[in-house]
Amino acid sequence: MGKCRDEQPESGFAVANVVKEGSRVVLKKVHVQGSGANSLGVRELRRLEREFAEEIGRREGVKEVVIEGGARTSGSNPGKIPHSRTYKVE
């Protein structure tokens, strides 16, 4: 069942190891926790990820931010490590 556009977004949090390497920041072993199973959805998760990467990149004065996910601890594929994603900072 989909959400109405005027509903409030679900809350959540993320943890990661943050490393600055020259002109980039690498977020290693990233884990994201929403308020429940599929509460964020892939599209919303990617949008939040992109906005966060751009913000941390501007704050740290770097040209790119790399996000390396941690191994899944639950869900349909426990142990799976997602592909890393790189975001350019404007």
N, C-alpha and C positions, 0 to 999 in steps of 0.2 A: 504494500500500500504506500503510495507516494505522500509527500508532505505538501501542505499548502504553502504558497509563496510567503504568506504573512506570518508563518510560524517562526518562533525564535529558533536560532541554530542550537544544536546540541553542544554541550560543553565537553571539554576533555583536557588532557595535558600530555606533554611529551617530555622524555628524558633522553639525554645523549651525552657522549663525551665530545667536547669541543676542542679542536686543535687548529691553530693558525699556522699555515705553511706558506710563507712568502706572501703572494698576492691572492691567496684564497683561504677560506675557512672550510674545514672538513668536520661535519657532524657525524661521528661514528657511533655505531650500535644504537641507532635511534629507535625508540619504542614510543608508540602513540596509544593512549588509552581514551576511548570515548566513554560516554555514559552508559553504553550497552552495546550488544552485538549489532553491527552495521548501523550504528547511530550516526556516523558521519557520512558514509558512502564514499566511493572512490573519487568522484568528481569534486566533492567538497574537501576531501582530504588533500587532493592535489592542489586545489586553489589555496588552501591555508598554508600548505607547504611552500608554494611559490612566493606568497606574500611574506612569510616568515624568512625565507632565504634572502629575499631582496632587502628586508629590513635589517637583518643581522649583517648582511654584506655592506650596507651603507654605514652602519654603526662602526664596523671594524675597518672600513676604508679599503676593502678588497674588491677584486674584479670578478670573482666567482665564489659560489658556495656549493660544496659537494655534500649531498646527503646520502649516507650509507646506512641502510636499515639494519636493525638487529634481527637475530633469529626469532621467528614467531614462537610465542609461548603457548598460544591457544588458537582456537579457530579451526578452519578446515585443513590447514597445512602446517601443523606445529613443526618447528625446526627449520622451515624454509626461510632463506635469507633473500629479501627483495633486491632487485637490481639497484645500483646506485644511480642517482640523478644529479646532474650538474646544472646550476642556474647562473647565468651571467648577470652581473649587477651593473645597472646603468648609472 
